[in-house]
């Protein structure tokens, strides 16, 4: 459902699965933990943090929470 709302650009490095990353980001905020305390099964903590901050700057989280596709 949310896949169309996520950025599709990649810099040539294989991406960590968006689903895992989103689960890790949500876990971090649900538990109130620091980025370093998110279990490795969600991906590297730097990936979680970087993707969260890039998506925040690009307005991805706002679109996800509103449920709008880009350009609509």
Secondary structure as UniProt FT lines:
FT   HELIX           3..5
FT   HELIX           18..31
FT   HELIX           35..37
FT   HELIX           40..42
FT   HELIX           45..58
FT   HELIX           60..66
FT   TURN            70..71
//
